[in-house]
Amino acid sequence: MIEPDLSENSIRILEARYLKKDPDGNLIETPKDMFLRVANNIAEANAIYDEPVDKTAEEFYEMMAKLEFLPNSPTLMNADNDLQQLSACFVLPVEDSMDGIFDAIKNSALIHKSGGGTGFSFSRIRPKNDIVKTTGGVASGPISFMRIFDEATNTVKQGGKRRGANMGVMRVDHPDIRDFITSKEDEDQLNNFNISVAITEDFMEAYQNNEKYELINPRTGKITGLEDASEIFNLIVEMAHKNGEPGIIFLDKINEENPTPEIGEIESTNPCGEQPLLPFEACNLGSINLSKMTEGPIGEAEINYDKLAETVKKAVHFLDNVIDMSEFPLDKITEMVQGNRKIGLGVMGYSDMLLKLGLAYNSQEAVETAENIMGFINKKAREASHKLAKRRGPFPNFEKSIYEKEYRNATTTTIAPTGSISIIAGTSSGIEPLFALAYERHVIDETLVELHPIFAQIAEERGIMNDELKEKLASQSSIQKIDEIPDDLKEIFVTSHDITPEWHIKTQAAFQKYVDNAVSKTINFKNNASKNDVKEAYELAYKLDCKGITIYRDGSRSGQVLTTKSSDKDEKDNKSKRNRPKVTVGTTEKTLIGCGKLYITINSDEEGICELFTTTGKGGGCHAQSEAISRLTSLALRSGMPVEEITDQLKGIRCEAAMIRTEVRNLSCPDAIGRALEISNENGEISIKDKNFNSEAVKEKAAEAVRGFNFKNNPEEKRKCPECESELASDGGCVVCNSCGWSKCG
């Protein structure tokens, strides 16, 4: 029996999240044991159909141990464990009643506890200020209930491994659609939700014709008013440009391909958007590692379609067995899953495969390859499902489906984000481009630079690898400006920072063409992308028949500018700059920036914070820039400018030198200064009114300010992993750490 060939990073993630532990937290299984546990457990389903178990278990183990295929995380975690809940994706209905709403909250808590993520459509809930006959009052609207769902999610730990994730969907013709679109404008709201607007064909027609469209009260089914389609579309674009949400799902497109329309209408998707499901449906996912499906020298390899076909066959068998071995928290879910038997076979390692083939991600050849390979996988998955139906019978709702040919599964293919399992497999995530070609890893007191293995091999063969190049690779997310790297390698080894949104969308559309369900994909934008760029991306996604789209503009979840009231403005206009007093008191904090150490001194007088000084350490730094920021900040403070407005202008400014060092918690010198001011302001500045500067109270204030500055950290804003502090990458509407496997949706 082969031993799994796992990297050190893979083993660390498995030990932290997947391998069995005793009550004291000690590991009681190895990675090999885990794969055996999963393979044996899933193969047991064969016995239901009088099929051999042992041989199938060996096949399942081998394709996992070789990292050719891995199932979704709940299967790896829970197979032959106490939970035995093996699916990742669920959709629950939210009815327009108190009982229905709170049943959905209770049911979602059970699912989160078992390791799954939930999707909801809030489109059935009557709009705010609508009548409530039972009480004679008025409705609070769907957004208010979404906040209750969000708080409930906060209290539940997913299977002891990770927090729950939700997708919130609202139809574009709901009267509260404006409130929904802007519901995450404040980044402190609905943090356990991704949100998507369900776009209809009627809306798109009105948008394209610059017309109004009808809003429908879901309680009565009657028209309540008209909205300007262009205004709503532009509002979606504005919010997505601001912080990445909402996304869009094209609801009518999804329901055109609903395999069982007689059973129900699809209203929502799972948290990452790749799995449209009927109410109470669930789906288990798994991904084939495309980087293992090639043969030949790197740069000139070819796809081994025979091996791929065999892997697809085994993977479909595996995923169908998972359905029989799953224990769901609700009888209604069991009924729906058994009735339609949906599975979602997808891929990971697409970018690594392209490198082996010698193709650039942003090339027409790559797009055609994506279409060809997904077309092949979808065809072979259908064939495998048909053969299973011959042996085991078609899915029970087959007679109510759109199919003429018998299949075991209502759907067979899905492209999911593969954050954790792709790290276990040692390959690129899903169909995403590479995030970078080098990462820094911290081991005890040593910082190691890890290079992408394919690039490292080619660089060694070309004789260009050396320590200086390693340092440059670790300091830059793109290699396009590194002189030592030949142009032909620059053309192939592109990262997400080098690829325009158009190529991202073309790639998504190529895969979607041959996927039963949907495709999880993040469309990356540079920070300076305009709202019009985002609008054009949405329009292109619709034109190319994508089922949805999620965008992320780099840095858009930090540095949000606050809007002040006009009265505040009038008050500021009437203030003159106060003189600097002879004596001020304050604190000095030491923090790391990209080019060394930065010492930030924040002083106060009787009226509050009044000045700021910075000094750089021996390692250097942007002396002139820091001094200029300090002088202007001090001038603004003594002129009556609120600290909050200053900090929100400084926070979020980025520089490459800071972003490439994982131990640096700041995005730049201005960001460090802004955050220091923010923490000092929140903790209460040390004032001149504290007569005894050496008192314990003053010392404690100073210590508290330093503690807050050093440890307060919003990983979503700063895009830093809260567990290992490596930079986070966007992956299908979520953020994932490629270093330790931490992930978060919402």
C-alpha positions, -999 to +999 in steps of 0.1 A: +000+000+000+015+033-011+024+060+014+009+095+009+035+119-005+027+150+015+045+183+020+054+196+054+027+222+050+001+196+041+010+176+072+007+206+094-028+214+081-039+178+084-027+177+120-044+210+129-078+203+113-084+168+100-066+141+119-084+124+148-074+135+183-081+119+217-100+139+244-068+156+255-061+168+220-033+143+212-032+130+176-043+094+173-040+090+135-016+097+107-024+111+073-023+075+059-047+064+087-070+093+077-071+083+040-077+046+050-105+057+074-122+077+047-117+051+019-130+022+041-160+042+053-171+054+019-166+020+003-190+004+028-219+018+007-211-008-019-226-034+004-260-019-001-259-029-037-241-062-032-209-049-047-174-057-035-162-034-007-125-042-002-114-037-038-133-004-040-117+008-007-083+001-021-091+022-052-105+050-031-074+050-009-050+050-038-065+080-056-065+100-024-031+089-012-017+098-047-034+132-043-052+127-076-086+133-060-098+146-027-134+150-013-146+181+004-134+188+039-165+175+058-159+141+043-123+140+053-131+152+088-163+133+095-162+099+077-162+072+103-163+099+130-190+108+155-208+132+131-208+113+098-221+144+081-201+144+048-216+173+027-203+208+025-233+225+007-268+232+020-297+255+011-325+261+035-358+278+028-368+310+048-405+313+050-425+345+055-435+337+091-419+338+125-420+300+128-405+296+094-377+322+100-367+308+133-369+272+121-344+282+094-321+297+121-323+265+142-317+243+112-287+263+100-272+260+135-274+222+133-258+223+098-230+246+109-223+224+139-220+194+116-195+212+093-216+225+065-223+259+050-258+272+043-274+293+016-307+312+020-330+332-001-346+360+018-368+369-011-400+354+004-399+376+035-423+406+032-407+440+029-402+464+058-432+485+067-455+459+052-485+449+073-485+421+099-521+410+104-515+388+135-501+418+155-515+448+137-480+461+134-455+465+105-429+442+093-392+449+100-381+434+067-356+407+056-324+426+064-333+427+101-337+389+101-305+384+083-287+400+112-303+375+136-290+347+113-256+363+114-255+365+152-267+329+155-238+318+133-213+336+156-223+312+184-218+280+166-184+264+159-184+242+128-177+207+140-150+222+163-130+231+132-142+264+117-170+290+119-202+286+098-206+304+065-238+316+049-250+329+015-277+354+015-297+359-017-324+384-026-343+387-059-337+420-076-374+426-078-379+425-040-390+459-027-361+460-002-335+454-028-317+487-022-313+479+015-300+445+006-274+458-018-260+482+007-264+458+037-226+451+039-215+487+032-205+488+069-179+461+071-189+453+107-223+440+095-232+405+083-196+392+086-208+356+084-225+362+051-216+364+015-245+382-003-256+380-039-284+397-058-305+372-079-308+389-113-337+380-136-339+382-173-366+408-170-342+430-151-314+425-176-337+434-204-348+466-186-312+474-178-301+470-214-330+491-227-325+518-199-360+511-186-377+507-153-387+473-139-414+461-115-410+454-078-431+426-064-443+422-028-436+385-021-465+384+005-492+394-021-475+388-054-486+423-064-466+451-080-456+477-054-437+501-076-410+506-103-373+509-100-348+522-125-328+492-137-297+512-144-297+528-110-300+494-093-273+479-115-250+509-108-257+506-071-246+469-072-215+479-090-207+507-066-210+485-035-190+456-052-163+482-062-162+494-026-157+461-008-164+431-031-201+426-023-228+419-034-220+393-060-245+384-087-262+352-096-282+350-128-313+333-114-332+325-146-300+311-162-296+288-132-333+277-134-331+270-171-307+242-162-325+231-131-326+193-137-358+188-116-381+218-121-412+198-111-396+193-076-390+230-071-374+263-081-338+271-073-337+302-051-302+302-036-267+287-037-242+275-011-219+302+005-194+303-024-219+303-051-209+272-070-238+250-059-273+261-068-297+239-048-334+235-041-347+242-006-335+215+018-310+201-007-274+193+001-245+183-022-211+167-015-182+178-036-148+165-046-120+177-069-096+160-093-061+173-092-054+183-128-017+187-122-015+150-117-032+143-150-003+152-173+027+134-186+059+146-202+085+172-194+075+204-177+066+230-203+059+204-230+036+180-211+004+166-225-029+157-208-032+120-200-069+116-209-069+079-202-058+085-166-083+114-163-112+092-175-104+065-150-101+091-122-135+106-131-151+072-130-137+064-096-145+099-083-182+097-094-184+063-077-169+078-045-192+108-044-223+086-051-213+064-022-209+095+001-247+101-003-255+067+012-230+071+040-241+106+050-261+113+081-279+146+078-292+167+107-328+169+092-351+143+078-362+168+050-326+171+039-321+133+038-353+131+017-342+157-008-307+144-011-318+108-016-344+120-041-320+139-064-286+124-054-267+155-066-229+153-066-203+180-076-171+167-091-147+195-099-111+203-103-081+218-086-045+224-099-057+240-131-030+267-130-003+241-122-015+220-152-012+250-175+024+255-164+033+219-172+016+223-206+036+255-212+004+277-215-002+311-200-034+315-179-043+346-198-041+331-233-067+318-258-050+284-258-056+281-221-092+291-224-097+264-251-079+239-229-102+247-201-132+241-223-118+209-237-108+194-204-141+203-186-161+190-216-142+157-213-147+155-175-184+163-178-189+137-205-171+110-185-189+119-153-223+116-171-212+082-185-201+070-151-234+082-136-253+064-163-235+031-156-242+035-119-279+040-127-278+007-147-265-011-116-281+008-088-311+025-104-315+062-114-321+089-088-357+085-075-369+118-089-357+109-123-392+107-137-397+143-128-364+154-143-355+170-176-335+139-187-344+112-212-313+090-204-312+075-169-286+089-145-277+080-110-273+117-101-293+148-110-260+167-114-225+155-115-201+185-119-193+216-099-162+239-098-157+247-061-130+267-043-106+241-029-087+262-003-077+236+022-078+205+001-056+220-026-030+228+000-032+192+012-027+181-024+001+206-029-014+222-059-031+254-071-066+262-059-096+253-080-094+271-114-077+302-099-044+316-112-014+315-090-014+340-062+024+343-060+055+323-070+071+325-036+060+325+000+078+332+033+074+306+060+086+311+096+102+282+114+113+290+149+138+319+144+143+313+107+125+327+077+124+304+048+115+313+012+094+286-005+092+287-042+066+273-065+080+239-073+075+241-110+091+275-113+119+264-090+127+234-112+127+254-144+148+281-128+174+256-117+174+240-152+179+274-167+207+282-143+191+315-131+183+304-095+203+321-067+197+336-033+193+371-048+165+359-071+148+341-042+147+374-023+132+393-052+106+366-058+096+367-021+093+405-022+071+407-053+037+392-062+046+393-098+078+384-117+072+408-146+097+434-135+125+410-125+152+415-151+169+381-145+139+361-155+136+355-193+106+368-212+093+334-221+090+325-184+074+358-176+048+350-203+039+316-187+043+323-150+017+350-146+000+355-112-034+369-104-019+404-102-009+401-139-042+389-153-069+413-164-105+407-154-115+398-189-093+367-188-106+357-154-142+358-168-133+340-200-118+312-180-149+310-157-172+309-188-151+282-204-155+259-174-192+269-169-200+257-205-195+221-193-205+222-157-239+211-145-240+233-114-219+265-113-183+278-110-167+294-080-142+320-092-129+353-079-125+380-106-095+400-093-092+438-099-063+461-092-069+487-065-071+515-091-099+497-111-128+520-118-165+513-112-169+512-150-144+483-150-165+464-126-197+472-146-181+459-178-170+427-160-206+421-148-219+427-183-193+403-198-202+376-173-238+378-184-229+378-221-207+347-217-234+328-199-218+326-165-243+317-137-228+342-113-199+365-106-178+375-076-153+403-078-126+416-055-108+448-059-074+447-042-074+466-009-111+475-012-119+461+023-098+486+041-095+524+041-132+530+039-139+567+040-164+578+066-191+604+057-195+632+081-226+652+088-229+687+074-231+701+110-197+685+117-183+702+086-196+736+097-181+732+131-147+723+116-148+752+092-152+776+122-121+762+140-087+777+139-054+759+145-046+758+182-010+764+192+013+736+204+016+737+242+050+737+258+043+703+275+026+673+259+024+637+271+020+605+251+033+571+241+058+558+216+051+525+199+076+504+179+062+485+149+075+468+118+072+482+083+083+467+051+118+483+052+125+481+090+113+495+122+091+525+127+087+544+160+054+563+163+050+589+190+015+602+197+012+631+221-018+648+237-026+681+254-057+691+274-080+689+243-068+655+232-043+641+206-024+671+192+007+658+175+025+629+160+062+621+153+078+592+136+114+579+136+127+551+115+151+524+127+186+515+114+170+494+087+159+525+068+125+536+056+107+564+038+121+592+061+107+621+040+073+605+035+069+596+072+080+631+083+056+647+059+027+626+071+036+634+107+036+672+101+004+672+082-013+649+107-002+672+136-015+702+117-048+685+110-052+674+147-046+709+160-069+723+134-098+703+148-099+675+123-115+644+139-090+616+145-114+592+127-112+611+095-074+612+095-071+575+103-095+564+076-075+583+051-042+567+061-053+531+068-053+508+038-026+525+018-003+498+006+033+494-003+050+463-018+078+462+008+053+457+036+031+432+018+058+407+011+069+403+047+045+380+066+057+392+100+047+428+091+012+436+103+010+469+085+003+476+048+027+506+047+041+535+068+009+555+064-012+525+073+009+519+105+005+555+115-032+555+108-037+524+129-016+537+158-037+568+159-069+548+158-058+525+187-046+555+207-079+573+201-100+542+210-081+534+242-082+570+254-052+592+249-029+601+278-039+637+286-020+666+300-048+666+326-032+635+341-011+657+365+012+629+377+029+617+345+046+589+363+014+576+380+003+540+377-029+552+359-008+569+332+015+539+328-015+516+324-030+538+298+003+537+279+006+499+282-030+495+270-024+516+240+007+496+231-012+463+236-040+474+214-017+486+187+003+454+186-025+429+188-056+445+174-059+431+139-087+427+115-076+399+091-103+407+066-093+443+062-055+437+063-058+405+043-035+388+069-042+353+083-052+355+119-034+322+126-001+325+109-001+361+096+006+351+060-011+371+033-046+359+024-059+353-011-094+356-025-110+323-035-145+321-048-160+347-025-139+336+005-105+344+018-080+316+023-045+313+037-023+293+013+002+288+042-019+272+070-053+265+053-074+290+074-104+302+055-134+324+060-165+332+039-186+363+044 
